Amino acid sequence: MEKKLTRDKVFYAFSTDLEPVMRVAQGEEFVLETHDCFAGQLKSEKDLLDGLDWDRVNPATGPVFIDNVNPGDVLRVDLVKVKVVGQSTMVTLPGEGVLGDKIAQMETVILKYQDNHVVFRDKISIPMAPMVGVIGVAPAEGRIPNGEPAAHGGNMDCTLITEGVSVYFTANVPGALFGCGDFHAVMGDGEIVICGAETPGEIRLKAQVIPELKGLATPFIETSDLFAAVASAGTLDQASSDATHNMADLLTQFASLSINDAGLLMSLVGHLKVCQVVDPQKTARFEFPKWVLKEYGFQMPR
Amino acid sequence: MEKKLTRDKVFYAFSTDLEPVMRVAQGEEFVLETHDCFAGQLKSEKDLLDGLDWDRVNPATGPVFIDNVNPGDVLRVDLVKVKVVGQSTMVTLPGEGVLGDKIAQMETVILKYQDNHVVFRDKISIPMAPMVGVIGVAPAEGRIPNGEPAAHGGNMDCTLITEGVSVYFTANVPGALFGCGDFHAVMGDGEIVICGAETPGEIRLKAQVIPELKGLATPFIETSDLFAAVASAGTLDQASSDATHNMADLLTQFASLSINDAGLLMSLVGHLKVCQVVDPQKTARFEFPKWVLKEYGFQMPR
């Protein structure tokens, strides 16, 4: 019988003391239904943000206890299948986001789905590119609201986190206490007005400890053709420096390049990119192509 | 007879009082040979940065006086043809760049060209993607060393600035006093160790005032499929905010979108990206797809 959580099984902060609502074995597939970031509170364009219950934003479905995971273990989470359902919601809020100084009118906009496109104002039809905004594990201590990104994951809003990708996390508690939510049907890097196409969805996952990766700086992403180190901090400058250092650690400590070769190649073929700048913690990623590390004999242990 | 400047015709700071070395008509093609950012001082891997004459870095070829350009005019500069010649040079310098805290050894690395690839350490063969690091016009006042990016252009190190692209600048002085140099055979976004594949090159250009664009926030880039607003500031956070606001200005003031529609679409299909973080002024760009503005009836006046 398939293991599945419906979207009423949510939590609003990653923390060490959450009660798991499901237990899975390593490598076992499981399915999570997810809410949009407003927990479905905005049902039409008449529902504005000033009526929102802010205690119910950024729900993540879970937490899921993964068997035989111990603190310090690096966990590879595979996003086997990601889909969005229903419709998308976007909002503007004066004072919030990068253009908050310009935006004067609070507004809710509903975007319908049509033939794998998201339709904006019945005018602009945008190809869907579903992604997962909030994804993570319990932090080492305390309680981190799901709206915040940090070393445990959380609201990274990284456009790379989509179907077919693996995301690596370091477990801080037994079982890791995994959860995710806040899908976007499509979103640009930066998420500059504070939202993408916010949508409910469903995701199929599996998770497995990779012993050889103990010590990897996480969160870390692997796609079919690149690696990405993700870091969040109070400024984009700091998040960028952290993500760059974390990628340099992979290249020197795991792929055994000299620091000079790592730096020069990162300057040549690596890309420093923006995930989001509005959470208000900022998130950056450093992308590096897998083919270059293959030439140095490095592949991720599976 | 073709108008061409050889690479001995360089200047090291954009300023209002430069003497033009060539005069061209609007729309007239001209060719500039360019030095690498070290003015060719590093000829082999034995030439280290500690022997460099720092008064001769980031040369730009020019300045070129463009006829009938007046202060306040927006100038479209078309990069008709960009090629690199010779070989590329890369350097590491302890204390400099994002990994300056990790890099202990000063080094110069020469990269040869082979079949449109740049070869690193005789091991990694990287497809060439030639781009222009320094490009700009005289500033409104004073003297800005070519190593610095600002509103006049300068050392933006933006990977979009390549063959086939148009770059828009606002002239601050009669004739604009245009120049460029500091090509890279390939470079990643961020330029994290302070250099790309630094190379001499040659560029074919033409320039033209676009009266309908007066007031456009520049520097601004147009490629075959996107627009990009470029901004530089002391922090990446500030540069990102400025680039985002400049793109919002295009969408609202020139393409006539409401600020809410502009912001929502920028959040959905726009991308905030990093150009460079090491100059030490930081440069960011905001990219927006042209096809979306076409749906709103907007195209760049030609």
Contacts between the chains, C-beta under 8 A, distances in Angstrom:
chain1	res1	chain2	res2	distance
A	90	B	264	5.3
A	90	B	267	7.3
A	90	B	268	7.4
A	92	B	260	5.0
A	92	B	263	6.2
A	92	B	264	6.7
A	97	B	263	7.0
A	97	B	267	7.6
A	98	B	240	7.3
A	98	B	241	5.6
A	98	B	244	4.6
A	98	B	245	7.6
A	99	B	244	6.7
A	99	B	245	7.0
A	99	B	248	5.6
A	99	B	259	7.0
A	99	B	262	7.8
A	99	B	263	4.7
A	99	B	266	7.6
A	102	B	245	7.5
A	102	B	248	6.4
A	102	B	259	5.1
A	102	B	263	7.4
A	103	B	259	5.8
A	103	B	260	6.4
A	103	B	263	5.8
A	104	B	259	7.4
A	105	B	260	6.1
A	107	B	260	5.5
A	109	B	264	6.3
A	118	B	268	7.6
A	120	B	264	7.2
A	120	B	265	6.8
A	120	B	268	6.8
A	121	B	261	7.0
A	123	B	295	6.3
A	124	B	265	7.0
A	124	B	292	5.8
A	124	B	295	5.6
A	126	B	268	6.3
A	126	B	269	5.9
A	186	B	268	5.8
A	186	B	269	7.1
A	187	B	267	7.1
A	187	B	268	6.6
A	188	B	266	6.8
A	188	B	267	6.1
A	188	B	268	5.9
A	188	B	269	5.5
A	188	B	270	4.5
A	188	B	271	4.9
A	188	B	272	7.4
A	189	B	271	4.3
A	189	B	272	5.5
A	189	B	273	6.6
A	190	B	240	7.4
A	190	B	244	7.2
A	190	B	266	7.9
A	190	B	267	7.4
A	190	B	270	7.0
A	190	B	271	6.6
A	190	B	272	3.1
A	190	B	286	7.6
A	191	B	267	5.7
A	192	B	244	5.4
A	192	B	263	6.9
A	192	B	266	5.4
A	192	B	267	5.1
A	192	B	270	7.0
A	192	B	272	6.3
A	193	B	263	4.3
A	193	B	264	6.0
A	193	B	266	7.0
A	193	B	267	4.2
A	194	B	267	7.5
A	195	B	267	6.2
A	196	B	267	6.4
A	196	B	268	6.5
A	197	B	268	6.1
A	235	B	235	6.7
A	235	B	236	7.6
A	235	B	237	5.3
A	236	B	235	7.6
A	236	B	236	4.5
A	236	B	237	4.8
A	236	B	240	6.1
A	237	B	235	5.3
A	237	B	236	4.8
A	237	B	237	6.4
A	237	B	277	7.3
A	237	B	282	7.2
A	240	B	98	7.3
A	240	B	190	7.4
A	240	B	236	6.1
A	240	B	274	7.0
A	240	B	277	6.0
A	241	B	98	5.6
A	244	B	98	4.6
A	244	B	99	6.7
A	244	B	190	7.2
A	244	B	192	5.5
A	245	B	98	7.6
A	245	B	99	7.0
A	245	B	102	7.5
A	248	B	99	5.6
A	248	B	102	6.4
A	259	B	99	7.0
A	259	B	102	5.1
A	259	B	103	5.8
A	259	B	104	7.4
A	260	B	92	5.0
A	260	B	103	6.4
A	260	B	105	6.1
A	260	B	107	5.5
A	261	B	121	6.9
A	262	B	99	7.7
A	263	B	92	6.1
A	263	B	97	7.0
A	263	B	99	4.7
A	263	B	102	7.5
A	263	B	103	5.9
A	263	B	192	6.9
A	263	B	193	4.2
A	264	B	90	5.2
A	264	B	92	6.7
A	264	B	109	6.3
A	264	B	120	7.1
A	264	B	193	6.1
A	265	B	120	6.7
A	265	B	124	7.0
A	266	B	99	7.6
A	266	B	188	6.8
A	266	B	190	7.9
A	266	B	192	5.5
A	266	B	193	7.0
A	267	B	90	7.3
A	267	B	97	7.6
A	267	B	187	7.1
A	267	B	188	6.0
A	267	B	190	7.4
A	267	B	191	5.7
A	267	B	192	5.1
A	267	B	193	4.3
A	267	B	194	7.5
A	267	B	195	6.2
A	267	B	196	6.4
A	268	B	90	7.4
A	268	B	118	7.7
A	268	B	120	6.8
A	268	B	126	6.3
A	268	B	186	5.9
A	268	B	187	6.6
A	268	B	188	5.9
A	268	B	196	6.5
A	268	B	197	6.2
A	269	B	126	5.9
A	269	B	186	7.1
A	269	B	188	5.5
A	270	B	188	4.6
A	270	B	190	7.0
A	270	B	192	7.0
A	271	B	188	4.9
A	271	B	189	4.3
A	271	B	190	6.6
A	271	B	274	7.9
A	272	B	188	7.4
A	272	B	189	5.5
A	272	B	190	3.1
A	272	B	192	6.4
A	272	B	274	4.7
A	272	B	277	6.6
A	273	B	189	6.6
A	273	B	273	6.5
A	273	B	274	6.4
A	274	B	240	7.0
A	274	B	271	7.9
A	274	B	272	4.7
A	274	B	273	6.4
A	274	B	274	6.4
A	274	B	284	7.9
A	277	B	237	7.4
A	277	B	240	6.0
A	277	B	272	6.6
A	282	B	237	7.2
A	284	B	274	7.9
A	286	B	190	7.6
A	292	B	124	5.8
A	295	B	123	6.3
A	295	B	124	5.6
